[in-house]
Amino acid sequence: MSFENTLEFAKQMDEKDPLINFRDKFYIPIINKKQCIYFVGNSLGLQPKTTQDYIYKELENWANYGVEGHFHTETPWVDYHDIFTEPLSKIIGCLPKEVVVMNHLTVNLHLLLVTFYRPTKKRYKIICEAKAFPSDQYALESQVKLHGYKPDDAIIEVAPRDGEFNIRTEDILATIEKHKDELTLVLFGGINYYTGKVFDMKTITAAAHKAGVYCGFDLAHAAGNIELKLHEWNVDFACWCSYKYLNSGPGNIAGAYIHERFVTDTSLPRMAGWWGYDKESRFKMTKNFKPIPTAEGWQLSNSPIISMAAHKASLDIFEEAGMENLLKKSKFLTGYLLFILEEINSSKKKKIEIITPKKEEERGCQVSMLMLENGKDIFDALKKYGVLTDWREPDVIRVAPVPLYNTFEDVYQFGQMLQHITETK
Ligand SMILES: Cc1ncc(COP(=O)(O)O)c(C=O)c1O
């Protein structure tokens, strides 16, 4: 598609956008008495206008029914989490029985590592990305120590080559091959949080399996942002949060995926709790854990319904919009952003190094801009002008136009402001 750096073009694109009305379903924060340009859905997604009603409904149920709400409300709390399996299976690309909503992202990562990090004397190493999100690094370090190994020895990091920003798939594959005899797990992000690069999950999973080891992904930046086909790609396990692209509120409930070949395997080690116990006989309260034969078998505690109501409000919007439609728009919207940034770069001296891959299949909606001069000042000035982006030390501004609520005009206006600021800083 050929883009134009004009307001007229951006407005035309918005007029033609079949998803344009979805923006009105969200509260857009106000800066300088007008709606800001919100480009930080990669950090915290916006609040749907329906969220308060969904939460209020469950508060009312609690007021009216008390404990009976577990069984006698429209969506009884005892099985409330079941309403997520269908919509999430479309977003994650899996079977409904492979997905469960529970806990928080890092908690779920630990629970999944209990099952899938099974080191032996000979095979105890993990391959992961260098500079993975810190919580993942800490989770891996602590799991490795729990089993009596040293993180420096047991964790092998794959880094970008000198002078490059992104890790090459071929280097991941070569590292797996090199260490295959001492390896037990491969764990990557679906998208690197810093650069926005999408990892080739299908190819990495196949290489891990060829080496005879499990492969899992942290999908914090991928869920609700890119096309995922976890089941088809044969991924063993994954986890994600719901507060970024899934718009479910700060620190809200997270999700986990476990491939169907494991969900009925009662021999796998796992942490257990009563909410993972066979639903038919859970309330008999007997000894000896009997897991639900789906991903739900990894649940520990009963569900936080108030939080889940906010998740439901958001996933209903995803159902209405359709993931395939969002992906289609996202490609154009971020494509337009990349076009505008190139225009800015070509207008005078190059000011921005784009470290996100340009190829559509290697990026989601996030673009990471390495600022060659005055990065922090430019970031601060953008905020003053009403554009929310996010700053990552030492010199990166991340911007994420989200197809559910951002417009082509947002991207155009952002470009105008960035151009002006970079020329005056
Ligand atoms: C890639 C990634 N992994 C893990 C986390 C930590 O998530 P939580 O605090 O929900 O456990 C984040 C948070 O932003 C993240 O971006």
The ligand as an SDF file (V2000), in Angstrom:
LIG
                    3D

 16 16  0  0  0  0  0  0  0  0999 V2000
    7.6700   -9.7740   28.7910 C   0  0  0  0  0  0  0  0  0  0  0  0
    7.1810   -9.6360   30.2110 C   0  0  0  0  0  0  0  0  0  0  0  0
    7.3150  -10.6770   31.0400 N   0  0  0  0  0  0  0  0  0  0  0  0
    6.9100  -10.6020   32.3260 C   0  0  0  0  0  0  0  0  0  0  0  0
    6.3500   -9.4440   32.8390 C   0  0  0  0  0  0  0  0  0  0  0  0
    5.9600   -9.3900   34.2820 C   0  0  0  0  0  0  0  0  0  0  0  0
    4.6030   -9.5330   34.4450 O   0  0  0  0  0  0  0  0  0  0  0  0
    3.8510   -9.6320   35.8550 P   0  0  0  0  0  0  0  0  0  0  0  0
    4.2540   -8.4700   36.6900 O   0  0  0  0  0  0  0  0  0  0  0  0
    2.4110   -9.5370   35.4670 O   0  0  0  0  0  0  0  0  0  0  0  0
    4.2010  -10.9400   36.4700 O   0  0  0  0  0  0  0  0  0  0  0  0
    6.1890   -8.3350   31.9940 C   0  0  0  0  0  0  0  0  0  0  0  0
    5.5850   -7.0850   32.4970 C   0  0  0  0  0  0  0  0  0  0  0  0
    5.4460   -6.0910   31.8310 O   0  0  0  0  0  0  0  0  0  0  0  0
    6.6280   -8.4350   30.6510 C   0  0  0  0  0  0  0  0  0  0  0  0
    6.5280   -7.3930   29.8060 O   0  0  0  0  0  0  0  0  0  0  0  0
  1  2  1  0
  2  3  1  0
  2 15  2  0
  3  4  2  0
  4  5  1  0
  5  6  1  0
  5 12  2  0
  6  7  1  0
  7  8  1  0
  8  9  2  0
  8 10  1  0
  8 11  1  0
 12 13  1  0
 12 15  1  0
 13 14  2  0
 15 16  1  0
M  END
$$$$
